[in-house]
Amino acid sequence: MKHIFFSFFLLIAAGAVYASSLEEKPAVIPVSKVMTHDPVLIKQGDTYYLFATGHGISVMSSKDLQNWKFEKPVFDKAPQWAVETVKGYNGHTWAPDIIFHNGVYHLFYSCSAFGKNTSAIGHATNPTLDPSSPDFKWTDHGKVIQSVPNRDMWNAIDPNIIIDENGTPWMDFGSFWDGIKMVKLTPDMNGVAQPEEWYSLSRRPRTFNLDEKNAGDGAVEAPFIMKHGDYYYLFVSFDYCCKGLKSNYKVMVGRSKTVTGPYLDKDGKAMDKGGGSLVIQGNKDYAGIGHNAAYHLDGKDYFISHAYSVAEEGAPKLIIREMTWTPDGWPIVNF
């Protein structure tokens, strides 16, 4: 959970690693050595691109998912709209999502202040992800949504974009407070469609008498929706990230035949009523694992996330695993 102050130091340290690595222009880095937070993935041509939390949004590339190199961050400096909108935001940008839609790459990103739902989600586009292309240029379109303390019981971070079977874009997002929300976007994805359509997708019980400015103890965040067969699958992370060896992050899932839900777990319990079936959790090698994404690439399904390495004293490491499915259609990730 981003509001835990330990996360500030951990993520700043990760950002320093990115910055140092860029300055030193390292050789290719094996996947087992990659430190990251909140990774998402996309492929253009024969190259995979990874976007993650970091100053300016961290970017890496790979030809084989096993060996990675650093690319230039998306932003050279913090977007001015975000600095003006989110008090305390300094360019350390969280939890992006990347999709290709209507011939353009769309990047969504989180700007927030630690411990508050003083947050906003931004949107940028690029015609290509290849930095050597003459067409390569990120264009920032500014704020999509914003959450404000004492006004909103949700937190505008951790965006994920899903295009439904009708070509309509939806954004699911959220962290703690009242859980995971979904909102319909305009066709260009620069804002909320009118009339507004909002849905609650996942939530956990919250102590009743907590101040609404408090993130609370309903530990759910980092939604990601994947279509597989007849179902949309909603992955979320339960419990706590960013605490090193004390992290107990785990990934839960539910499914629905409609993108707006309700998403039900294996027992038929709705995720907006506290449901969720376990996909993956920490083990002897990793204290916790979460903030995942899931993709169909090159004829296979992949699960990508970060996990806290026991051998490396809780360092957040990149995890990429092939994902398979049970006969009745539930995801399996060997970890």
Backbone hydrogen bonds in HBPLUS format (Angstrom, degrees):
<---DONOR---> <-ACCEPTOR-->    atom                        ^
c    i                          cat <-CA-CA->   ^        H-A-AA   ^      H-
h    n   atom  resd res      DA  || num        DHA   H-A  angle D-A-AA Bond
n    s   type  num  typ     dist DA aas  dist angle  dist       angle   num
A0004-ILE N   A0001-MET O   3.34 MM   3  6.14 171.8  2.34 123.2 125.4     1
A0007-SER N   A0004-ILE O   2.88 MM   3  5.64 141.7  2.03 119.7 129.0     2
A0008-PHE N   A0005-PHE O   2.94 MM   3  5.34 137.2  2.12 107.9 119.1     3
A0010-LEU N   A0006-PHE O   3.05 MM   4  6.32 163.3  2.08 154.2 159.5     4
A0011-LEU N   A0007-SER O   2.80 MM   4  5.78 169.6  1.81 152.4 155.2     5
A0012-ILE N   A0008-PHE O   2.96 MM   4  6.01 155.1  2.02 143.3 150.9     6
A0013-ALA N   A0009-PHE O   2.94 MM   4  6.00 153.8  2.01 140.2 147.6     7
A0014-ALA N   A0010-LEU O   2.96 MM   4  6.26 152.7  2.04 142.0 149.7     8
A0015-GLY N   A0011-LEU O   2.82 MM   4  6.06 154.1  1.88 144.9 152.4     9
A0016-ALA N   A0012-ILE O   2.87 MM   4  6.17 146.9  1.98 145.4 154.4    10
A0017-VAL N   A0013-ALA O   3.02 MM   4  6.38 147.4  2.13 144.4 153.0    11
A0017-VAL N   A0014-ALA O   3.09 MM   3  5.03 117.5  2.50  92.4 107.7    12
A0018-TYR N   A0014-ALA O   3.00 MM   4  6.39 157.8  2.05 151.2 156.5    13
A0019-ALA N   A0015-GLY O   2.91 MM   4  6.17 168.1  1.93 153.0 155.8    14
A0020-SER N   A0016-ALA O   2.82 MM   4  5.91 167.1  1.83 149.9 154.1    15
A0021-SER N   A0017-VAL O   2.83 MM   4  5.92 157.7  1.88 147.2 154.1    16
A0022-LEU N   A0018-TYR O   2.90 MM   4  6.16 154.5  1.97 151.6 158.3    17
A0023-GLU N   A0019-ALA O   3.05 MM   4  6.32 159.1  2.09 150.2 155.4    18
A0024-GLU N   A0020-SER O   3.00 MM   4  6.23 153.6  2.07 149.0 156.1    19
A0025-LYS N   A0021-SER O   2.91 MM   4  5.89 118.7  2.29 138.0 153.0    20
A0025-LYS N   A0022-LEU O   3.25 MM   3  5.02 144.3  2.39  93.2 103.5    21
A0029-ILE N   A0068-TRP O   2.60 MM  39  4.96 174.6  1.60 154.7 156.4    22
A0068-TRP N   A0029-ILE O   2.73 MM  39  4.96 170.0  1.74 142.4 145.1    23
A0033-LYS N   A0030-PRO O   2.85 MM   3  5.56 161.9  1.89 124.5 130.6    24
A0031-VAL N   A0066-GLN O   2.73 MM  35  5.04 142.3  1.87 152.8 149.2    25
A0034-VAL N   A0031-VAL O   3.24 MM   3  5.30 162.3  2.27 106.2 111.5    26
A0318-LEU N   A0034-VAL O   3.01 MM 284  5.68 152.8  2.09 155.8 156.0    27
A0036-THR N   A0316-PRO O   3.03 MM 280  5.80 146.6  2.15 126.4 136.9    28
A0053-THR N   A0037-HIS O   3.01 MM  16  5.47 157.9  2.06 158.4 161.0    29
A0040-VAL N   A0051-PHE O   2.89 MM  11  5.39 145.7  2.01 153.7 164.1    30
A0051-PHE N   A0040-VAL O   3.01 MM  11  5.39 156.6  2.07 141.9 149.5    31
A0042-ILE N   A0049-TYR O   3.02 MM   7  5.41 139.7  2.19 147.3 158.0    32
A0049-TYR N   A0042-ILE O   2.75 MM   7  5.41 167.6  1.76 167.5 170.7    33
A0044-GLN N   A0047-THR O   2.89 MM   3  5.50 160.2  1.93 167.7 167.9    34
A0047-THR N   A0044-GLN O   3.05 MM   3  5.50 165.5  2.07 132.3 135.7    35
A0048-TYR N   A0062-SER O   2.73 MM  14  5.13 170.7  1.74 166.3 166.6    36
A0062-SER N   A0048-TYR O   2.91 MM  14  5.13 145.7  2.03 144.1 149.4    37
A0050-LEU N   A0060-MET O   2.87 MM  10  5.08 166.2  1.89 140.7 144.9    38
A0060-MET N   A0050-LEU O   2.92 MM  10  5.08 149.8  2.02 142.7 150.1    39
A0052-ALA N   A0058-SER O   2.99 MM   6  5.13 148.7  2.09 139.7 143.7    40
A0058-SER N   A0052-ALA O   3.02 MM   6  5.13 136.5  2.21 147.9 150.4    41
A0054-GLY N   A0093-THR O   3.00 MM  39  5.51 158.0  2.05 150.6 156.4    42
A0057-ILE N   A0054-GLY O   3.10 MM   3  4.74 167.0  2.12 113.2 115.5    43
A0093-THR N   A0054-GLY O   3.02 MM  39  5.51 150.1  2.11 132.5 129.1    44
A0056-GLY N   A0091-GLY O   3.05 MM  35  5.84 166.0  2.07 161.7 157.7    45
A0075-PHE N   A0056-GLY O   2.92 MM  19  4.38 159.6  1.96 128.7 134.6    46
A0074-VAL N   A0057-ILE O   3.22 MM  17  5.54 154.1  2.29 143.7 149.9    47
A0071-GLU N   A0059-VAL O   2.93 MM  12  5.29 169.1  1.94 139.7 136.2    48
A0061-SER N   A0069-LYS O   2.88 MM   8  5.49 151.1  1.96 151.1 160.7    49
A0069-LYS N   A0061-SER O   2.95 MM   8  5.49 146.7  2.06 148.9 159.4    50
A0082-ALA N   A0079-PRO O   3.03 MM   3  5.43 124.8  2.34 105.9 119.3    51
A0083-VAL N   A0079-PRO O   3.14 MM   4  6.52 156.4  2.20 153.7 160.7    52
A0084-GLU N   A0080-GLN O   3.02 MM   4  6.23 158.5  2.07 153.4 158.6    53
A0085-THR N   A0081-TRP O   2.93 MM   4  6.01 138.5  2.11 136.8 148.5    54
A0086-VAL N   A0082-ALA O   2.83 MM   4  5.64 170.5  1.83 151.9 154.5    55
A0089-TYR N   A0086-VAL O   3.10 MM   3  5.65 167.2  2.12 135.5 137.6    56
A0094-TRP N   A0110-SER O   3.01 MM  16  4.91 148.8  2.11 145.0 145.6    57
A0110-SER N   A0094-TRP O   3.01 MM  16  4.91 158.7  2.06 155.9 153.3    58
A0097-ASP N   A0108-PHE O   2.80 MM  11  5.13 142.5  1.94 141.8 146.9    59
A0108-PHE N   A0097-ASP O   2.81 MM  11  5.13 164.0  1.84 152.6 158.2    60
A0099-ILE N   A0106-HIS O   2.95 MM   7  5.32 155.1  2.01 147.1 155.3    61
A0106-HIS N   A0099-ILE O   2.74 MM   7  5.32 168.0  1.75 163.3 167.5    62
A0101-HIS N   A0104-VAL O   2.87 MM   3  5.49 165.2  1.89 161.8 161.1    63
A0104-VAL N   A0101-HIS O   3.15 MM   3  5.49 156.9  2.21 111.2 118.1    64
A0105-TYR N   A0126-ASN O   2.96 MM  21  5.26 163.0  1.99 157.7 159.0    65
A0126-ASN N   A0105-TYR O   3.01 MM  21  5.26 143.6  2.15 142.0 150.4    66
A0107-LEU N   A0124-ALA O   2.77 MM  17  5.13 177.8  1.77 162.8 162.9    67
A0124-ALA N   A0107-LEU O   2.80 MM  17  5.13 157.6  1.85 151.8 159.0    68
A0109-TYR N   A0122-GLY O   3.09 MM  13  5.28 152.1  2.17 131.3 136.5    69
A0122-GLY N   A0109-TYR O   2.88 MM  13  5.28 153.6  1.95 145.5 153.4    70
A0111-CYS N   A0120-ALA O   2.87 MM   9  5.30 162.7  1.90 167.3 168.8    71
A0120-ALA N   A0111-CYS O   2.85 MM   9  5.30 147.5  1.95 153.7 161.2    72
A0116-LYS N   A0113-ALA O   3.23 MM   3  5.77 155.8  2.29 141.8 139.0    73
A0119-SER N   A0147-SER O   3.35 MM  28  5.33 155.9  2.41 132.5 139.5    74
A0147-SER N   A0119-SER O   2.90 MM  28  5.33 162.2  1.93 141.2 146.7    75
A0121-ILE N   A0145-ILE O   3.04 MM  24  5.60 160.5  2.08 150.3 154.1    76
A0144-VAL N   A0121-ILE O   2.74 MM  23  5.63 166.8  1.76 171.2 166.6    77
A0123-HIS N   A0142-GLY O   3.09 MM  19  5.83 137.5  2.28 147.3 158.9    78
A0141-HIS N   A0123-HIS O   2.71 MM  18  5.44 165.9  1.73 159.5 163.8    79
A0125-THR N   A0139-THR O   2.86 MM  14  5.27 154.3  1.93 141.7 148.4    80
A0139-THR N   A0125-THR O   2.82 MM  14  5.27 161.9  1.85 154.5 160.8    81
A0133-SER N   A0130-ASP O   3.02 MM   3  5.56 165.6  2.05 120.1 124.8    82
A0136-PHE N   A0133-SER O   3.13 MM   3  5.34 165.6  2.16 109.9 114.3    83
A0151-ARG N   A0148-VAL O   3.09 MM   3  5.49 154.2  2.16 131.6 134.5    84
A0152-ASP N   A0148-VAL O   2.98 MM   4  5.64 164.0  2.01 170.1 168.8    85
A0178-ASP N   A0153-MET O   2.93 MM  25  5.64 139.3  2.10 145.3 154.0    86
A0157-ILE N   A0155-ASN O   2.85 MM   2  5.77 134.6  2.06 108.8  94.5    87
A0174-GLY N   A0157-ILE O   2.92 MM  17  5.48 161.4  1.95 158.7 162.2    88
A0160-ASN N   A0172-ASP O   2.80 MM  12  5.29 131.2  2.04 160.6 169.5    89
A0172-ASP N   A0160-ASN O   2.90 MM  12  5.29 155.3  1.96 156.4 160.9    90
A0162-ILE N   A0170-TRP O   3.02 MM   8  5.42 161.6  2.05 150.6 156.4    91
A0170-TRP N   A0162-ILE O   2.94 MM   8  5.42 152.8  2.02 149.7 158.6    92
A0164-ASP N   A0168-THR O   2.96 MM   4  5.39 164.3  1.98 149.6 148.1    93
A0167-GLY N   A0164-ASP O   2.91 MM   3  5.31 164.6  1.94 119.3 122.4    94
A0185-LEU N   A0169-PRO O   3.01 MM  16  5.57 175.8  2.01 148.6 148.3    95
A0171-MET N   A0183-VAL O   2.91 MM  12  5.42 168.8  1.92 157.8 161.2    96
A0183-VAL N   A0171-MET O   2.90 MM  12  5.42 151.3  1.99 142.4 151.0    97
A0173-PHE N   A0181-LYS O   2.96 MM   8  5.59 151.0  2.05 150.6 156.5    98
A0181-LYS N   A0173-PHE O   2.91 MM   8  5.59 154.2  1.98 158.6 165.9    99
A0176-PHE N   A0220-VAL O   2.83 MM  44  5.38 163.0  1.86 156.5 162.3   100
A0179-GLY N   A0176-PHE O   2.75 MM   3  5.21 161.5  1.79 142.9 148.5   101
A0177-TRP N   A0215-ALA O   2.88 MM  38  4.90 153.4  1.95 143.9 148.5   102
A0180-ILE N   A0202-SER O   2.67 MM  22  4.96 158.0  1.72 153.8 161.0   103
A0201-LEU N   A0180-ILE O   2.85 MM  21  5.43 163.7  1.88 146.3 151.2   104
A0182-MET N   A0199-TYR O   2.80 MM  17  5.03 137.9  1.98 149.3 152.2   105
A0199-TYR N   A0182-MET O   2.86 MM  17  5.03 148.0  1.96 144.0 148.8   106
A0184-LYS N   A0197-GLU O   3.17 MM  13  5.63 150.0  2.26 151.1 158.9   107
A0193-ALA N   A0184-LYS O   2.98 MM   9  5.67 165.3  2.00 127.8 132.4   108
A0186-THR N   A0191-GLY O   2.95 MM   5  5.71 156.3  2.00 146.5 147.7   109
A0189-MET N   A0186-THR O   2.83 MM   3  4.91 152.0  1.91 110.1 119.6   110
A0203-ARG N   A0271-MET O   3.09 MM  68  6.53 158.0  2.14 139.8 134.2   111
A0214-ASN N   A0211-ASP O   2.89 MM   3  5.39 156.5  1.95 115.0 122.8   112
A0220-VAL N   A0218-GLY O   2.91 MM   2  6.10 111.4  2.39 118.5 103.7   113
A0239-ASP N   A0219-ALA O   3.05 MM  20  4.79 143.7  2.19 128.9 127.4   114
A0221-GLU N   A0237-SER O   3.01 MM  16  5.36 144.1  2.14 143.7 154.5   115
A0237-SER N   A0221-GLU O   2.87 MM  16  5.36 175.3  1.87 158.5 158.7   116
A0224-PHE N   A0235-PHE O   2.88 MM  11  5.13 136.7  2.07 146.2 151.1   117
A0235-PHE N   A0224-PHE O   2.81 MM  11  5.13 179.2  1.81 155.5 155.8   118
A0226-MET N   A0233-TYR O   2.95 MM   7  5.19 152.8  2.02 141.6 149.7   119
A0233-TYR N   A0226-MET O   2.72 MM   7  5.19 165.3  1.74 152.5 157.8   120
A0228-HIS N   A0231-TYR O   2.88 MM   3  5.58 167.5  1.90 168.1 172.4   121
A0231-TYR N   A0228-HIS O   3.13 MM   3  5.58 157.2  2.19 134.8 132.7   122
A0232-TYR N   A0256-SER O   2.73 MM  24  5.30 173.1  1.74 165.3 166.9   123
A0256-SER N   A0232-TYR O   2.90 MM  24  5.30 150.4  1.99 148.4 157.8   124
A0234-LEU N   A0254-GLY O   2.87 MM  20  5.40 156.7  1.93 147.9 155.5   125
A0254-GLY N   A0234-LEU O   3.11 MM  20  5.40 139.2  2.28 134.8 146.9   126
A0236-VAL N   A0252-MET O   2.99 MM  16  5.40 156.2  2.04 142.9 148.0   127
A0252-MET N   A0236-VAL O   2.85 MM  16  5.40 164.7  1.87 156.3 161.6   128
A0238-PHE N   A0250-LYS O   2.86 MM  12  5.43 154.1  1.93 154.0 161.6   129
A0250-LYS N   A0238-PHE O   3.21 MM  12  5.43 140.2  2.38 145.2 149.3   130
A0248-ASN N   A0240-TYR O   3.00 MM   8  5.42 142.6  2.15 143.8 155.3   131
A0246-LYS N   A0243-LYS O   2.99 MM   3  5.14 155.2  2.05 133.3 129.3   132
A0247-SER N   A0244-GLY O   3.05 MM   3  5.47 165.1  2.07 115.9 119.0   133
A0289-ILE N   A0249-TYR O   3.20 MM  40  5.15 156.8  2.25 117.2 114.6   134
A0251-VAL N   A0280-ILE O   2.92 MM  29  5.38 163.0  1.95 156.7 162.5   135
A0279-VAL N   A0251-VAL O   2.79 MM  28  5.46 166.9  1.81 158.3 153.7   136
A0253-VAL N   A0277-SER O   2.81 MM  24  5.18 137.5  1.99 131.9 145.6   137
A0277-SER N   A0253-VAL O   2.92 MM  24  5.18 175.9  1.92 144.5 145.6   138
A0255-ARG N   A0264-LEU O   2.90 MM   9  5.36 154.1  1.96 136.2 138.7   139
A0264-LEU N   A0255-ARG O   2.94 MM   9  5.36 162.5  1.97 142.1 136.9   140
A0261-GLY N   A0258-THR O   3.06 MM   3  5.49 166.6  2.08 117.6 121.2   141
A0271-MET N   A0263-TYR O   2.75 MM   8  5.67 158.2  1.80 170.4 174.2   142
A0265-ASP N   A0269-LYS O   2.93 MM   4  5.44 155.0  1.99 138.6 144.7   143
A0268-GLY N   A0265-ASP O   2.92 MM   3  5.18 162.8  1.95 114.1 118.7   144
A0273-LYS N   A0270-ALA O   2.99 MM   3  5.26 155.8  2.05 107.7 113.9   145
A0275-GLY N   A0270-ALA O   2.97 MM   5  5.17 150.3  2.06 134.6 130.5   146
A0274-GLY N   A0271-MET O   3.20 MM   3  5.07 155.9  2.26 107.9 106.6   147
A0283-ASN N   A0286-TYR O   2.77 MM   3  5.29 141.4  1.92 144.0 156.9   148
A0310-VAL N   A0285-ASP O   2.86 MM  25  5.31 176.5  1.86 141.0 139.9   149
A0287-ALA N   A0308-TYR O   2.76 MM  21  5.35 149.2  1.85 158.1 157.5   150
A0308-TYR N   A0288-GLY O   3.02 MM  20  5.64 154.6  2.08 157.1 164.9   151
A0290-GLY N   A0306-HIS O   3.09 MM  16  5.98 164.6  2.12 172.6 177.3   152
A0306-HIS N   A0290-GLY O   3.34 MM  16  5.98 170.6  2.35 168.3 167.5   153
A0293-ALA N   A0304-ILE O   2.78 MM  11  5.26 144.8  1.90 150.5 159.0   154
A0304-ILE N   A0293-ALA O   2.98 MM  11  5.26 168.9  1.99 149.6 150.3   155
A0295-TYR N   A0302-TYR O   2.94 MM   7  5.20 153.6  2.01 141.0 149.5   156
A0302-TYR N   A0295-TYR O   2.69 MM   7  5.20 157.1  1.74 152.1 160.1   157
A0297-LEU N   A0300-LYS O   2.72 MM   3  5.39 147.7  1.82 162.4 169.3   158
A0300-LYS N   A0297-LEU O   2.91 MM   3  5.39 161.5  1.94 119.9 126.1   159
A0323-MET N   A0301-ASP O   2.72 MM  22  5.17 174.8  1.73 136.6 137.2   160
A0303-PHE N   A0321-ARG O   2.78 MM  18  5.24 167.7  1.80 164.2 168.0   161
A0321-ARG N   A0303-PHE O   2.89 MM  18  5.24 165.1  1.91 156.2 161.2   162
A0305-SER N   A0319-ILE O   2.96 MM  14  5.21 152.0  2.04 145.4 151.4   163
A0319-ILE N   A0305-SER O   2.88 MM  14  5.21 162.4  1.91 155.1 150.2   164
A0307-ALA N   A0317-LYS O   2.96 MM  10  5.33 145.3  2.08 140.0 151.0   165
A0317-LYS N   A0307-ALA O   2.72 MM  10  5.33 169.2  1.73 160.7 159.8   166
A0309-SER N   A0315-ALA O   2.90 MM   6  5.35 161.5  1.93 154.8 149.4   167
A0314-GLY N   A0309-SER O   2.59 MM   5  4.75 154.4  1.65 169.8 163.2   168
A0313-GLU N   A0310-VAL O   3.22 MM   3  5.20 149.0  2.32 115.4 110.7   169
A0315-ALA N   A0312-GLU O   3.22 MM   3  5.56 145.8  2.34 107.8 117.3   170
A0324-THR N   A0332-ILE O   3.00 MM   8  5.11 156.6  2.06 149.3 152.0   171
A0332-ILE N   A0324-THR O   2.73 MM   8  5.11 150.7  1.82 144.9 142.5   172
A0326-THR N   A0330-TRP O   2.83 MM   4  5.19 157.2  1.88 143.7 150.6   173
A0329-GLY N   A0326-THR O   2.86 MM   3  5.11 161.6  1.89 116.9 118.5   174
